[in-house]
């Protein structure tokens, strides 16, 4: 997939959006190291005991790191990666344990941290099911990416009504995307990239009208692209590549006036490329390659003056190459190979 190497669009866009979202939630960056105990959300006088018990229950690190955790002498709110609130002393509001070499199960006791706003357990080796987090009504950022979490996306996540960022990419999640995920109406980022998800894309995701990034790429999703996605007027990134999606590209995707990146490659999409995609004036990246698209290349694509990457290769496109594609002054990559195009090269 070319997009993984195309960092100008994917990398910078993700950093900007996530950074802005975190700033909007007034969540400070955390100093992370390898001495992170686990908290259960019970009264402060019992936290150290509960942390040790929770750690032994289902969480493991390298032996040396684990022994240091048990000998931790500072109050839990002073542990690196742990942030407690000022209004409610001793209540954990942020837990940042990314890249700590943790493995095993994620303890269900995390569900007791009812004041938690940020939970980042990314880049570890957890291999359990997703823990029940439905009680975390204040949670704004949930990042469990780059683990080995399995089973389906639980509908309990829908109870996290304050959630703004949901990162579950690079795991082993299977089953269908639960329609109740669409109840997260304030979500800005939904990233389920590189899992084993099946079934169709729930149209209910269109209820997340603040959504800026939707990445469902590299799964086993089938069915149509919901026409309701045309209502996602704040969407910047739409990545649905490397699935088994079929039918046509909805014309209403041309309503996504803020869109900067669109990746629909390596699916079973058919029909014509909608001329309405020429309305996406902010588009930088477009990959429709390796589908079954037919018909002519719309001349309206010549309106995409910010486009730097366009791949329409490996389809059944025919006719002439529109001459106005030569007016795309920002274009750096153009792939029209393995089609049925004729005529001269503009």
C-alpha positions as CSV (number, residue, x, y, z in Angstrom):
1,X,0.0,0.0,0.0
2,X,1.6,3.2,-1.2
3,X,-0.1,5.3,1.5
4,X,2.0,3.8,4.3
5,X,5.0,5.3,2.7
6,X,3.4,8.6,1.8
7,X,4.1,10.4,5.0
8,X,3.5,13.9,3.8
9,X,-0.3,13.3,3.9
10,X,-0.8,10.6,6.5
11,X,1.9,11.4,9.0
12,X,1.6,15.2,9.2
13,X,-2.2,15.2,9.0
14,X,-2.4,12.7,11.9
15,X,0.1,14.6,14.0
16,X,-1.7,17.9,13.5
17,X,-5.1,16.5,14.2
18,X,-4.2,14.5,17.3
19,X,-2.1,17.3,18.6
20,X,-5.0,19.8,18.2
21,X,-7.5,17.4,19.8
22,X,-5.3,16.8,22.8
23,X,-4.7,20.5,23.2
24,X,-8.5,21.1,23.0
25,X,-8.9,18.5,25.8
26,X,-6.2,20.3,27.9
27,X,-4.3,17.1,28.3
28,X,-0.6,17.6,28.9
29,X,2.1,15.3,27.4
30,X,3.4,12.8,29.9
31,X,7.0,11.8,30.8
32,X,7.0,8.0,30.3
33,X,9.5,5.5,31.6
34,X,9.6,1.9,32.7
35,X,8.3,2.4,36.3
36,X,4.5,2.5,35.7
37,X,2.3,0.7,38.3
38,X,-1.3,0.0,37.7
39,X,-4.1,1.9,39.4
40,X,-7.6,0.7,40.3
41,X,-9.4,4.0,41.2
42,X,-10.1,3.1,44.8
43,X,-9.3,5.6,47.6
44,X,-5.8,6.8,47.7
45,X,-4.7,5.2,51.0
46,X,-5.2,1.8,49.3
47,X,-3.9,2.6,45.8
48,X,-0.4,1.2,46.2
49,X,-1.7,-2.2,47.5
50,X,-4.3,-2.3,44.7
51,X,-1.7,-1.4,42.1
52,X,0.5,-4.3,43.1
53,X,-2.4,-6.7,43.1
54,X,-3.7,-5.5,39.8
55,X,-0.2,-5.8,38.3
56,X,0.2,-9.4,39.5
57,X,-3.4,-10.2,38.4
58,X,-2.7,-9.8,34.7
59,X,0.1,-7.5,33.7
60,X,3.7,-8.4,33.1
61,X,6.9,-6.6,32.2
62,X,10.4,-7.7,32.0
63,X,11.4,-9.2,35.4
64,X,13.7,-6.4,36.4
65,X,11.1,-3.8,35.6
66,X,8.4,-5.7,37.4
67,X,10.5,-5.9,40.6
68,X,11.1,-2.2,40.5
69,X,7.4,-1.6,40.3
70,X,6.7,-3.5,43.5
71,X,9.3,-1.5,45.3
72,X,7.9,1.9,44.3
73,X,7.9,4.1,47.4
74,X,6.3,7.4,46.0
75,X,2.6,8.1,46.1
76,X,0.8,6.8,43.0
77,X,0.0,10.3,41.7
78,X,3.8,10.9,41.5
79,X,4.5,7.9,39.4
80,X,5.8,8.7,35.9
81,X,3.0,8.4,33.4
82,X,0.3,9.0,36.0
83,X,-1.5,12.3,36.2
84,X,-4.0,13.0,39.0
85,X,-6.6,15.8,39.1
86,X,-6.4,18.9,41.3
87,X,-10.2,19.2,41.9
88,X,-10.4,15.6,43.1
89,X,-7.1,14.8,44.8
90,X,-5.9,11.2,44.3
91,X,-8.2,10.6,41.3
92,X,-6.3,9.5,38.2
93,X,-7.2,11.5,35.1
94,X,-4.4,10.3,32.8
95,X,-2.5,7.1,32.4
96,X,0.3,7.0,29.8
97,X,2.0,3.6,29.5
98,X,3.0,3.6,25.8
99,X,5.9,1.4,24.8
100,X,6.7,-0.1,28.2
101,X,7.1,-3.8,27.2
102,X,3.8,-4.7,29.0
103,X,2.1,-8.0,28.1
104,X,-0.7,-10.3,29.1
105,X,-4.2,-9.1,29.9
106,X,-5.4,-5.6,30.5
107,X,-7.0,-5.8,34.0
108,X,-10.7,-5.0,34.2
109,X,-9.9,-2.8,37.2
110,X,-9.1,0.0,34.8
111,X,-12.9,0.4,34.5
112,X,-12.9,1.7,38.1
113,X,-10.9,4.8,37.1
114,X,-14.1,6.8,36.5
115,X,-12.3,10.2,36.4
116,X,-9.9,9.0,33.6
117,X,-9.6,11.3,30.6
118,X,-6.6,9.8,28.8
119,X,-5.7,6.1,28.5
120,X,-2.6,5.3,26.4
121,X,-1.4,1.7,26.4
122,X,-0.2,1.7,22.8
123,X,2.9,-0.1,21.5
124,X,2.9,-2.9,24.1
125,X,2.2,-6.7,23.8
126,X,-1.3,-7.0,25.3
127,X,-3.1,-10.0,23.9
128,X,-6.3,-10.1,25.8
129,X,-9.8,-9.0,24.9
130,X,-10.8,-5.4,25.2
131,X,-11.5,-4.6,28.8
132,X,-15.0,-3.3,29.9
133,X,-14.6,0.4,29.8
134,X,-18.2,1.5,29.7
135,X,-18.0,3.2,33.1
136,X,-15.4,5.7,31.9
137,X,-17.8,8.4,31.0
138,X,-15.1,11.1,31.2
139,X,-12.7,9.4,28.9
140,X,-11.6,11.5,26.0
141,X,-8.6,9.7,24.5
142,X,-8.3,5.9,24.2
143,X,-5.2,4.6,22.5
144,X,-4.7,0.8,22.5
145,X,-3.0,0.7,19.1
146,X,0.0,-1.6,18.3
147,X,-0.9,-4.5,20.6
148,X,-2.4,-7.9,20.0
149,X,-5.8,-7.3,21.3
150,X,-8.4,-9.7,20.0
151,X,-12.2,-10.3,19.6
152,X,-14.8,-7.8,18.5
153,X,-15.2,-4.1,19.3
154,X,-17.5,-4.1,22.2
155,X,-20.6,-2.0,22.2
156,X,-19.7,-0.9,25.8
157,X,-17.3,1.6,24.2
158,X,-20.4,3.5,23.1
159,X,-21.0,4.5,26.8
160,X,-17.8,6.5,26.7
161,X,-19.8,9.5,25.6
162,X,-16.9,12.0,26.0
163,X,-14.5,10.1,23.7
164,X,-12.7,12.2,21.1
165,X,-9.9,9.9,19.9
166,X,-10.3,6.1,19.6
167,X,-7.1,4.4,18.3
168,X,-7.3,0.6,18.0
169,X,-5.1,0.1,15.0
170,X,-2.6,-2.7,14.5
171,X,-4.3,-5.3,16.7
172,X,-6.0,-8.6,16.1
173,X,-9.6,-7.5,16.5
174,X,-12.1,-9.6,14.7
175,X,-15.9,-9.6,14.2
176,X,-18.0,-6.7,13.0
177,X,-17.9,-3.1,13.9
178,X,-20.7,-2.7,16.3
179,X,-23.3,-0.1,15.1
180,X,-23.4,1.4,18.6
181,X,-19.9,2.9,17.9
182,X,-21.8,5.5,15.9
183,X,-23.2,6.8,19.2
184,X,-19.8,8.4,19.9
185,X,-21.1,11.6,18.4
186,X,-18.2,13.8,19.5
187,X,-15.5,11.6,18.1
188,X,-12.7,13.2,16.1
189,X,-10.5,10.2,15.2
190,X,-11.6,6.6,14.6
191,X,-8.7,4.4,13.7
192,X,-9.3,0.7,13.3
193,X,-6.5,0.2,10.7
194,X,-4.9,-3.3,10.3
195,X,-7.1,-5.7,12.1
196,X,-9.3,-8.6,11.1
197,X,-12.7,-6.9,11.1
198,X,-15.4,-8.4,8.9
199,X,-18.9,-7.5,7.8
200,X,-20.2,-4.2,6.4
201,X,-19.4,-0.7,7.5
202,X,-22.2,0.5,9.8
203,X,-24.0,3.5,8.3
204,X,-24.4,4.7,11.9
205,X,-20.8,5.9,11.7
206,X,-22.2,8.9,9.8
207,X,-23.7,10.1,13.1
208,X,-20.2,11.2,14.2
209,X,-20.4,14.5,12.4
210,X,-17.3,16.0,14.1
211,X,-15.2,13.2,12.7
212,X,-11.9,14.3,11.1
213,X,-10.2,11.0,10.5
214,X,-11.7,7.6,9.6
215,X,-9.3,4.8,9.0
216,X,-10.7,1.3,8.4
217,X,-8.0,0.2,6.1
218,X,-6.4,-3.3,6.0
219,X,-9.4,-5.3,7.3
220,X,-11.8,-7.7,5.7
221,X,-14.8,-5.4,5.4
222,X,-17.3,-6.0,2.7
223,X,-20.4,-4.5,1.3
224,X,-20.9,-0.9,0.1
225,X,-19.4,2.4,1.2
226,X,-22.3,4.0,3.1
227,X,-23.8,6.8,1.2
228,X,-24.4,8.4,4.6
229,X,-20.7,9.3,4.7
230,X,-21.5,12.3,2.6
231,X,-22.7,13.9,5.8
232,X,-19.3,13.9,7.4
233,X,-18.6,17.5,6.5
234,X,-15.5,17.8,8.8
235,X,-13.7,14.7,7.5
236,X,-10.1,15.3,6.6
237,X,-8.9,11.7,6.1
238,X,-10.9,8.7,4.7
239,X,-8.9,5.5,4.4
240,X,-10.9,2.4,3.4
241,X,-8.2,0.7,1.4
242,X,-7.2,-3.0,1.4
243,X,-10.7,-4.4,2.2
244,X,-13.3,-6.2,0.1
245,X,-15.7,-3.3,-0.5
246,X,-17.9,-3.5,-3.5
247,X,-20.4,-1.5,-5.6
248,X,-19.7,2.0,-6.7
249,X,-18.0,5.0,-5.1
250,X,-20.9,7.1,-3.7
251,X,-21.3,10.4,-5.5
252,X,-22.0,12.1,-2.2
253,X,-18.4,11.8,-1.2
254,X,-18.0,14.9,-3.3
255,X,-19.7,16.8,-0.4
256,X,-16.6,16.3,1.8
257,X,-15.2,19.7,1.1
258,X,-12.5,19.5,3.8
259,X,-11.1,16.1,2.7
260,X,-7.4,16.0,2.2
261,X,-6.7,12.2,1.9
262,X,-8.9,9.5,0.2
263,X,-7.6,5.9,0.0
264,X,-10.0,3.3,-1.5
265,X,-7.4,1.1,-3.1
266,X,-7.4,-2.7,-3.3
267,X,-11.1,-3.3,-3.0
268,X,-13.8,-4.6,-5.4
269,X,-15.3,-1.2,-6.3
270,X,-17.0,-1.0,-9.6
271,X,-18.8,1.6,-11.7
272,X,-17.5,5.0,-12.8
273,X,-15.4,7.5,-10.9
274,X,-18.0,10.1,-9.8
275,X,-17.4,13.5,-11.4
276,X,-18.4,15.0,-8.0
277,X,-14.9,14.0,-6.7
278,X,-13.7,17.1,-8.6
279,X,-15.4,19.2,-5.9
280,X,-12.8,18.1,-3.3
281,X,-10.7,21.2,-3.6
282,X,-8.6,20.5,-0.6
283,X,-7.6,17.0,-1.7
284,X,-3.9,16.2,-1.5
285,X,-3.9,12.4,-1.8
286,X,-6.2,10.1,-3.9
287,X,-5.7,6.4,-4.4
288,X,-8.4,4.4,-6.2
289,X,-6.1,1.8,-7.6
290,X,-6.7,-2.0,-7.9
291,X,-10.4,-1.9,-8.2
292,X,-12.9,-2.6,-11.0
293,X,-13.6,1.0,-12.0
294,X,-14.7,1.6,-15.6
295,X,-15.6,4.4,-17.8
296,X,-13.6,7.6,-18.5
297,X,-11.5,9.6,-16.1
298,X,-13.6,12.6,-15.2
299,X,-12.3,15.9,-16.5
300,X,-13.4,17.4,-13.1
301,X,-10.3,15.7,-11.5
302,X,-8.3,18.5,-13.2
303,X,-9.9,20.9,-10.7
304,X,-7.9,19.4,-7.8
305,X,-5.2,21.9,-7.7
306,X,-3.7,20.8,-4.4
307,X,-3.4,17.2,-5.5
308,X,0.1,15.8,-5.1
309,X,-0.6,12.0,-5.4
310,X,-3.2,10.3,-7.7
311,X,-3.2,6.6,-8.4
312,X,-6.0,5.2,-10.7
313,X,-3.9,2.3,-11.9
314,X,-5.1,-1.3,-12.3
315,X,-8.7,-0.6,-13.2
316,X,-10.8,-0.8,-16.4
317,X,-10.7,2.9,-17.2
318,X,-11.0,3.8,-20.9
319,X,-10.9,6.7,-23.3
320,X,-8.5,9.6,-23.4
321,X,-6.4,11.0,-20.6
322,X,-8.0,14.4,-19.8
323,X,-5.7,17.1,-21.0
324,X,-6.4,19.3,-17.9
325,X,-4.6,16.8,-15.7
326,X,-1.5,18.6,-17.0
327,X,-2.6,21.7,-15.2
328,X,-2.2,20.0,-11.8
329,X,0.9,21.9,-10.8
330,X,1.4,20.3,-7.4
331,X,1.1,16.7,-8.7
332,X,4.2,14.6,-8.0
333,X,2.9,11.1,-8.5
334,X,0.5,10.0,-11.2
335,X,-0.3,6.3,-12.0
336,X,-2.7,5.4,-14.7
337,X,-1.2,2.0,-15.6
338,X,-3.0,-1.2,-16.4
339,X,-6.1,0.4,-17.8
340,X,-7.6,0.6,-21.3
341,X,-6.7,4.2,-22.0
342,X,-6.1,5.4,-25.5
343,X,-5.0,8.5,-27.4
344,X,-2.1,10.7,-26.8
345,X,-0.4,11.5,-23.5
346,X,-1.2,15.2,-22.8
